Amino acid sequence: MEPHSSSLFERDAAWIAPTYSRFPLALCEGGHGAYLKAEDGTLYLDFGSGIAVNTFGASDPVWAEAVIAQVKKLAHTSNLYYSEPDVALAEELCRRTGMKQVFFGNSGAEANECAIKVARKWGHEHKGPGCHEILTLEQSFHGRTLATLAATGQAVFHTDFGPFPAGFYHTPADDEEALIRALDAHPGTCAVLFECVQGEGGVRALAPSFVRAIERECKRRDILLMVDEVQTGNGRTGTLYAFEQYGLSPDVFTTAKGLGGGLPIGACLLGERVRNVLGPGKHGSTFGGNPVACAGALNILQRLDEPFLATVRERADRLRKKAAAIPGVGAVTGLGLMIGLEVENARAVANAALEEHLLVLTAKDKVRLLPPLNLTPEEIDDGIARLTRAVAKASQAKKPD
Ligand SMILES: Cc1ncc(COP(=O)(O)O)c(C=O)c1O
């Protein structure tokens, strides 16, 4: 009998806009922890977490309970009325980070759109009408809307979609002199926006000295420091947010992905300097602050406490050391459980990993691992065994007979 997935693939091809290059695998049967079940019952070990979303694994039961309780009570109110879950989540986010206010949207791109609007309005009000430019880094990734694409410092995403909103320019990561030159050449700059660890750009952690230079230049020039924590945030790098490890106090930071634990949410957090920059009618989103998404996110955030984050660092240490010892793996990059592996052919390794029933991602020329944060030592060892076979298989495949 033909597997169900072949007809699913055909229906997908017929009805879904083909924007994603999918792996030939349907995951419709649920899962538990780091394992997802395929239709034939095979368990796949998930080292991608739905691209850093499933913080506590597949449909984590504790998170699901919080979500179900809220969905049964009230799924949506609109932002015309007060509701409890978004306020509770904003309080907790601000209490944990020292930020002052939160705007909720539904995705990372939407959170970054908000940050861009805040920076521009602050620039106009604080420094004059010409002050609206935003500096971002080459190889950055900030989203797929037109403004966040313009902010994204990778030409590959820009082809076909111009013209873009003006007011963005880019400088190479980890080049302090170029940073200063770029800022000198753009006196109308209101903000610098960057990821502490570039995710889509190749799992590349910025040098602490470069981040300190950004902070120093922002202070010196009276411009906003904005950090994109969409991928790095919510415990992924071993602290609640990656900027903590760089000793930063951002004026604005954005997050999404793992905050929702499986449901869409985006958040733009505002510090003291930009508190109340957004007034009534200045921004909005029908589903922003949705009670169900916020109830789930609050559950995630409360469980990302310091003792748990310490275990994330331990897991990361174990996984990184073991990955570095795999024959065929070069440098191990990134931070915490946001891991890049230098290999000869990342795509070939990802395909070979699938044959080993291990789900991994790629980012540029690296294999990218973003496992659930509550991975067990046994799951780490299982994943390393599968990955070892996959790397060997990928290098074997390219050898001539
Ligand atoms: C750093 C960063 N910013 C923004 C985004 C966009 O997030 P979303 O896909 O939720 O819009 C991503 C997505 O990968 C990201 O990694």
The ligand as a Gaussian input file, in Angstrom:
#p B3LYP/6-31G(d) Opt

LIG

0 1
 C       17.121000      36.464000      14.555000
 C       15.788000      36.351000      13.893000
 N       15.007000      37.438000      13.796000
 C       13.791000      37.388000      13.216000
 C       13.315000      36.217000      12.698000
 C       11.957000      36.181000      12.043000
 O       11.091000      35.497000      12.883000
 P        9.672000      34.980000      12.317000
 O        9.965000      33.909000      11.336000
 O        8.959000      34.493000      13.548000
 O        9.007000      36.154000      11.710000
 C       14.095000      35.053000      12.761000
 C       13.620000      33.787000      12.180000
 O       14.350000      32.863000      11.938000
 C       15.365000      35.122000      13.380000
 O       16.155000      34.044000      13.474000

